[in-house]
Amino acid sequence: MWLGDWRAERRLRAGWQWMASSQVVHLVVAAAIVVAVFAWTPAVFSGDTDTARNYLNTIVSSLSTILALCISIILVAIQLTASNYTHRVLDFFMRLPYNVSLFFIYLVTIMHSFFLLTKITDTVNEPLPAALRPEMSADLVLVMICFLSLLGYMYAVVQLLKPERIIHLIVREYGRAFQRGDYRAALDNVEQICDIAKRAASFNDSLTGMRCMDVMLRIAARLPLPQDRDDGLLEIHRNLVEQWVEMVGVAAKEKETGLLNGGLDALYAQGQLYVEAEAWPAAELVIRAFRHLTFTHLFVEGQVFYVERVARRLYLLGLCAARQSRRGQTFCVRTWEVIATIGESLFSSQPAGATSLLSGFLLVEELEDTLEALTAQEVQVEALGLYMELWKAFAATASVRDVARWAVWWARRRDAGGLRGHGQRLAVLLAHHLGRTDVAETLGHLWRLRLSPDEVAETARRFDAQRTSLLDGWPWPTVPEG
């Protein structure tokens, strides 16, 4: 019962919106007002022929000048708005239903004034003929309606120039295009919203940019999700993700922190939606988008702080995926590969910033939860190997103080699947492989760890598949006795 009432209310609201926006309805209403004025206007004009003639001359010239001046000013304002946001504002202005009613009333008033001028043939200061008095009164009322309608028209146009109104109209067109199955037109509308966001970032207009991102999130949340790579919906979602990448790229270039954070949050929210629905082809688009953003925009613009935030979101997506299914666990490992690629590049290019990067890439609270969610032992080992690749890039240039900070943190982690001890042995072996004896001694002292040949052999056996990447093709190092 409630659902039926809701649908009826929705249809009624849609009908009222159509009536409010229809040019035909505006024309009919304007014509009805004009007919009512001529039919029931009281006698409000009492001047003579000279007064009527002067009045009509003034009205004709004034209304024509005012209308032309207002339209010129409005067109200039609309052109500026179109250049700042989107060219679609010109289309919206041309379809504005107030255009019909305003021009109709003004045209009727001006033409009626001309018509009355031709009918006034008496000499100066003669009384106005009785037959013309109702028409002069109606003309006077029409003039007042013209000025009032101009105020309403100006208000409607000013509202149209506001970015949020433009966004609303574009979203309405998107909804109509999507309902009729015209996906190309729907994607065009999405791109227009993205253009508004990018230009807003160029003008440091965070409010408009964030509004665009919220709209795109709502649009993406209502789209059907693709389930395989051959699904046609995947192209629509690819377009959405690419639009977010462009918006974040512009925000990074313009140092617009609000939009930059908002774009990263929006990408993460969309990725979480895909992961929870197990739409893995679409989720891969988000992971690739984060990687592309990092190397193409954040690294180039020196936004290292936001690279850490990217890593944080990727870890969260990996944890969410690992809890979904066996396929999600594989997706989680692939996500960690992206994190390791980003982290290795960052640690090698920012050796002096290892301290600031430690928290975002290595001191990850989701680490043990993710390892515990990986039910297959080989997947756990692969994930730990990827994490230790990242640690190796960090340890190559890290200070002993930073290494000690990480070692204390690692020792406090839960022993997820028995991998904590393997991680400790790997860290010591990697330190010897890198020639960082000071790091190896620090780790051994903090963990009270002395590796025996058997423990080295056990670690080599378990992580032999990772030897090429972890040890750069070299054999497992020998550890000096205590």
C-alpha positions in Angstrom: 0.0 0.0 0.0 2.8 2.4 0.9 4.6 1.5 -2.3 1.6 2.4 -4.4 1.1 5.7 -2.6 4.8 6.5 -3.2 4.5 5.8 -6.9 1.4 7.9 -7.2 3.1 10.7 -5.4 6.1 10.4 -7.7 3.9 10.5 -10.8 2.0 13.6 -9.4 5.3 15.3 -8.7 6.6 14.5 -12.2 3.4 15.9 -13.7 3.8 19.2 -11.8 7.4 19.5 -12.8 6.4 19.0 -16.4 3.7 21.7 -16.1 6.1 24.1 -14.5 8.7 23.6 -17.2 6.5 23.2 -20.3 6.7 26.1 -22.8 3.2 25.3 -24.0 1.8 25.7 -20.5 3.6 29.0 -20.1 2.2 30.2 -23.4 -1.4 29.2 -22.4 -1.1 30.8 -19.0 0.2 34.1 -20.6 -2.6 34.1 -23.1 -5.2 33.5 -20.4 -3.8 36.5 -18.4 -4.0 38.7 -21.5 -7.5 37.7 -22.2 -8.5 38.2 -18.6 -7.0 41.7 -18.6 -9.0 42.7 -21.7 -12.2 41.2 -20.4 -12.3 42.3 -16.7 -10.0 45.3 -16.3 -11.8 48.2 -14.6 -11.5 51.8 -16.0 -8.3 53.0 -14.4 -7.2 55.5 -17.2 -8.9 58.9 -17.1 -6.5 61.1 -19.2 -7.2 63.0 -22.4 -5.9 62.2 -25.9 -2.7 64.1 -25.4 -1.9 62.1 -22.2 -2.8 58.9 -23.9 -0.6 59.6 -26.9 2.4 60.5 -24.8 1.9 57.5 -22.6 1.7 55.2 -25.5 4.8 56.6 -27.2 6.7 56.3 -23.9 5.6 52.8 -23.3 6.4 51.5 -26.8 10.0 52.9 -26.7 10.6 52.0 -23.0 9.4 48.5 -23.2 11.4 47.8 -26.4 14.6 49.3 -24.9 14.2 47.6 -21.5 13.6 44.2 -23.1 16.5 44.5 -25.5 18.9 45.7 -22.7 17.9 43.0 -20.3 18.3 40.2 -22.9 21.7 41.6 -23.9 22.9 41.6 -20.3 21.5 38.2 -19.6 23.2 36.8 -22.7 26.6 38.2 -21.6 26.2 36.7 -18.2 25.2 33.3 -19.6 28.2 33.4 -22.0 30.5 34.0 -19.0 28.9 31.2 -17.1 29.2 28.9 -20.0 32.9 29.6 -20.4 33.4 29.0 -16.7 31.4 25.8 -16.3 29.7 24.3 -19.3 28.3 25.3 -22.7 25.0 23.5 -21.9 23.8 26.6 -20.0 23.1 28.1 -23.4 20.8 25.2 -24.2 19.1 25.5 -20.9 18.5 29.2 -21.5 17.0 28.6 -24.9 14.6 26.1 -23.4 13.7 28.2 -20.5 9.8 28.3 -20.5 9.7 31.8 -19.2 11.0 33.0 -22.6 7.7 32.1 -24.2 5.5 33.8 -21.6 7.7 36.9 -21.3 8.0 37.6 -25.0 4.4 36.9 -25.6 3.2 39.4 -23.0 5.7 42.1 -24.1 4.8 41.5 -27.8 1.1 41.9 -27.1 1.6 45.0 -25.0 3.9 46.7 -27.5 1.7 45.8 -30.5 -1.5 46.8 -28.6 0.1 50.2 -27.8 0.9 50.7 -31.5 -2.6 49.8 -32.4 -4.0 52.3 -29.9 -1.8 55.0 -31.3 -3.3 54.6 -34.7 -6.8 54.9 -33.2 -6.2 58.2 -31.4 -6.9 60.9 -34.1 -8.4 63.7 -32.0 -6.7 67.0 -31.4 -4.7 67.9 -28.4 -6.4 68.0 -25.0 -9.6 66.5 -26.3 -11.3 64.0 -24.1 -10.5 60.4 -24.9 -13.3 58.6 -26.7 -15.3 56.3 -24.5 -14.6 53.3 -26.7 -10.8 53.7 -26.1 -10.9 54.1 -22.3 -11.2 50.3 -21.5 -8.4 49.5 -24.0 -6.2 52.2 -22.4 -6.9 50.8 -19.0 -6.1 47.3 -20.2 -2.9 48.6 -21.8 -1.9 50.2 -18.5 -2.5 46.9 -16.6 -0.5 45.0 -19.2 2.4 47.4 -18.7 2.4 46.6 -15.0 2.3 42.9 -15.7 5.3 43.3 -18.1 7.4 44.9 -15.4 6.4 42.2 -12.8 7.0 39.4 -15.3 10.4 40.9 -16.1 11.4 40.6 -12.4 10.3 37.0 -12.4 12.2 36.3 -15.6 15.4 37.9 -14.2 15.1 35.8 -11.1 14.6 32.6 -13.2 17.7 33.4 -15.3 19.8 34.2 -12.3 18.9 30.9 -10.8 19.9 29.3 -14.0 23.3 30.8 -13.8 24.0 29.2 -10.4 26.2 26.1 -10.7 24.0 23.9 -8.5 21.0 24.7 -10.8 23.1 23.8 -13.9 24.1 20.5 -12.2 20.5 19.8 -11.3 19.3 20.3 -14.9 22.2 18.1 -16.3 21.3 15.3 -13.8 17.7 15.6 -14.9 18.7 15.1 -18.5 20.9 12.2 -17.5 18.0 10.5 -15.8 15.8 10.9 -18.9 18.5 9.6 -21.2 19.2 6.6 -19.0 15.5 5.7 -18.7 15.1 5.6 -22.4 18.3 3.6 -22.9 20.3 6.3 -24.6 23.6 5.5 -22.8 25.7 7.7 -25.1 23.7 10.8 -24.1 23.8 9.7 -20.5 27.6 9.5 -20.6 27.7 12.9 -22.3 25.9 14.3 -19.3 28.3 12.7 -16.9 31.2 14.2 -18.8 29.6 17.6 -18.5 29.3 17.3 -14.8 33.0 16.3 -14.7 33.9 19.4 -16.8 32.1 21.6 -14.3 34.1 19.9 -11.5 37.4 20.4 -13.3 36.7 24.0 -14.0 35.6 24.5 -10.5 39.0 23.2 -9.4 40.7 25.7 -11.7 38.8 28.5 -9.9 39.3 27.1 -6.4 35.5 26.5 -6.2 35.6 23.5 -3.8 31.8 23.7 -3.1 30.8 23.3 -6.7 33.4 20.6 -7.3 32.3 18.6 -4.3 28.7 18.9 -5.4 29.6 17.4 -8.7 31.5 14.5 -7.1 28.5 13.8 -4.9 26.2 13.7 -7.9 28.6 11.4 -9.7 28.6 9.1 -6.7 24.8 8.9 -6.6 24.8 8.2 -10.4 27.3 5.4 -10.1 25.5 3.9 -7.1 22.3 3.5 -9.1 24.0 1.9 -12.1 23.7 -1.8 -12.7 27.0 -3.5 -12.0 29.0 -5.5 -14.6 29.7 -9.1 -13.7 32.2 -10.0 -16.4 34.6 -8.3 -18.8 32.3 -8.7 -21.8 29.4 -6.9 -20.1 28.6 -3.6 -21.9 28.0 -1.9 -18.6 31.7 -2.1 -17.9 32.4 0.6 -20.4 30.0 3.0 -18.6 31.7 2.4 -15.3 35.1 2.8 -17.0 34.0 6.2 -18.2 32.9 7.2 -14.7 36.2 6.1 -13.1 38.2 7.9 -15.8 36.2 11.1 -15.1 37.2 10.9 -11.4 40.8 10.4 -12.4 40.6 13.6 -14.5 39.0 15.6 -11.7 41.6 14.5 -9.1 44.3 15.2 -11.6 43.2 18.8 -12.1 42.8 19.2 -8.3 46.3 18.0 -7.8 47.7 20.4 -10.4 45.8 23.3 -8.9 46.6 22.3 -5.3 42.9 22.2 -4.5 43.0 20.1 -1.3 39.3 19.9 -0.8 38.6 18.4 -4.2 41.7 16.2 -4.0 40.5 14.6 -0.8 37.0 14.4 -2.1 38.1 12.7 -5.3 40.1 10.1 -3.5 37.2 9.4 -1.1 34.8 9.1 -4.0 37.1 6.7 -5.8 37.4 4.6 -2.6 33.6 4.6 -2.1 33.1 3.5 -5.6 35.7 0.8 -5.3 34.1 -0.4 -2.0 30.7 -0.6 -3.8 32.3 -2.8 -6.5 34.1 -5.1 -4.1 31.1 -5.6 -1.8 29.0 -6.5 -4.9 31.9 -8.7 -6.1 32.0 -6.9 -9.5 35.7 -7.6 -9.9 36.2 -6.2 -13.4 34.8 -2.9 -12.3 36.8 -3.0 -9.0 40.0 -3.5 -11.1 39.2 -0.2 -12.8 39.4 1.6 -9.4 42.7 0.0 -8.5 44.2 0.9 -11.8 42.8 4.4 -11.4 44.6 4.8 -8.0 47.9 3.6 -9.6 47.5 6.0 -12.6 46.7 8.9 -10.3 49.8 8.2 -8.2 52.3 8.0 -11.0 50.8 10.5 -13.4 49.6 13.3 -11.0 50.5 12.9 -7.4 54.2 12.1 -8.0 54.5 14.7 -10.7 52.9 17.4 -8.6 54.9 16.5 -5.5 51.8 15.5 -3.5 53.5 12.8 -1.5 51.2 13.2 1.4 48.2 12.1 -0.7 50.2 9.1 -2.0 50.0 7.7 1.6 46.3 8.2 1.5 46.1 6.3 -1.7 48.0 3.4 0.0 45.6 3.5 3.0 42.6 3.2 0.7 44.1 0.4 -1.2 44.8 -1.5 2.0 41.2 -1.0 3.0 39.9 -2.2 -0.3 42.2 -5.3 -0.1 40.8 -6.1 3.3 37.2 -5.8 2.1 37.9 -8.0 -0.9 39.7 -10.7 1.2 36.6 -11.1 3.3 34.3 -11.6 0.3 35.3 -14.8 -1.4 38.2 -16.8 -2.7 38.2 -14.6 -5.8 38.3 -11.6 -3.5 41.5 -12.9 -1.9 43.2 -13.1 -5.2 42.0 -9.6 -5.9 43.5 -8.5 -2.5 46.9 -9.9 -3.4 46.8 -8.0 -6.7 45.9 -4.9 -4.8 49.0 -5.4 -2.6 51.1 -5.7 -5.7 50.0 -2.2 -6.7 50.8 -0.9 -3.2 54.2 -2.5 -3.3 54.9 -0.9 -6.8 53.9 2.5 -5.5 55.8 2.2 -2.3 59.0 1.0 -3.9 59.0 3.9 -6.3 58.2 6.3 -3.4 60.9 5.0 -1.1 63.5 5.1 -3.8 62.6 8.6 -4.9 62.2 10.0 -1.4 64.9 8.5 0.7 64.9 11.4 3.1 61.2 11.1 3.6 61.2 7.5 4.8 60.1 8.6 8.3 57.0 10.3 7.0 56.1 7.5 4.6 56.5 4.7 7.2 53.0 5.1 8.7 51.2 5.1 5.4 52.8 2.1 3.8 54.2 -0.2 6.5 52.5 0.6 9.9 49.2 -0.6 8.6 46.5 -1.5 11.1 44.7 -3.7 8.6 47.7 -6.0 8.1 46.9 -8.9 10.4 43.2 -8.7 9.7 43.9 -9.1 6.0 46.4 -11.9 6.5 43.9 -13.7 8.7 41.2 -13.3 6.0 43.4 -15.0 3.5 42.4 -18.6 4.1 44.8 -20.3 1.6 48.3 -20.6 2.9 50.0 -20.0 -0.5 48.0 -16.7 -0.8 49.1 -15.7 2.8 52.7 -16.4 1.9 52.4 -14.4 -1.3 50.8 -11.4 0.5 53.6 -11.4 3.2 56.2 -11.6 0.4 54.7 -8.5 -1.2 54.7 -6.7 2.1 58.3 -7.6 2.7 59.2 -6.3 -0.8 57.9 -3.0 0.4 59.8 -3.3 3.6 63.0 -4.0 1.7 62.6 -0.8 -0.3 62.2 1.1 3.0 65.1 -0.6 4.8 67.5 0.2 1.9 67.7 3.8 3.0 66.0 4.0 6.4 67.6 5.2 9.6 68.1 2.8 12.5 65.6 4.8 14.5 62.9 4.2 11.8 63.8 0.5 11.6 63.4 0.3 15.4 60.1 2.0 15.3 58.8 -0.5 12.7 60.3 -3.5 14.6 58.5 -2.5 17.8 55.3 -2.1 15.9 55.7 -5.5 14.2 56.4 -7.3 17.5 53.0 -6.1 18.8 51.0 -7.5 15.9 48.9 -10.6 16.3 50.5 -13.7 14.9 48.2 -14.0 11.9 48.4 -17.5 10.6 51.9 -17.9 12.2 53.3 -15.4 9.8 54.7 -13.0 12.4 57.8 -15.1 13.0 58.3 -15.6 9.2 58.2 -11.9 8.8 60.8 -11.3 11.4 63.2 -13.8 9.8 62.6 -12.3 6.4 63.3 -8.8 7.7 66.7 -10.0 9.2 67.6 -11.9 6.0 66.7 -9.0 3.8 68.8 -6.6 5.9 71.8 -8.9 5.4 71.0 -9.1 1.7 71.0 -5.3 1.5 74.3 -5.1 3.4 72.6 -3.2 6.2 74.3 -4.9 9.1 73.2 -2.2 11.5 69.6 -2.8 10.6 70.0 -6.6 11.1 71.6 -6.1 14.5 68.9 -3.7 15.5 66.2 -6.1 14.6 67.9 -9.0 16.3 68.4 -7.0 19.5 64.8 -5.8 19.7 63.3 -9.2 18.8 65.9 -11.2 20.7 66.3 -13.1 17.5 69.3 -15.2 16.4 68.8 -17.2 13.2 70.1 -20.7 13.0 70.9 -22.3 9.6 67.7 -24.5 10.0 65.5 -21.3 10.4 67.1 -19.8 7.3 66.5 -23.0 5.4 62.8 -23.1 6.6 62.3 -19.5 5.5 63.9 -20.1 2.2 61.7 -23.2 1.6 58.5 -21.3 2.4 59.3 -18.2 0.4 61.3 -19.8 -2.4 58.8 -18.6 -5.0 59.5 -15.0 -3.8 63.3 -15.3 -4.0 63.6 -13.6 -7.4 61.8 -10.5 -6.2 62.9 -10.4 -2.6 66.6 -11.2 -3.1 66.9 -9.9 -6.7 67.9 -13.3 -7.9 70.7 -13.8 -5.3 70.8 -16.9 -3.1 69.6 -16.7 0.5 72.2 -15.0 2.7 74.0 -16.8 5.4 73.7 -15.3 8.9 76.8 -15.0 11.2 76.5 -17.0 14.4 75.4 -15.0 17.5 
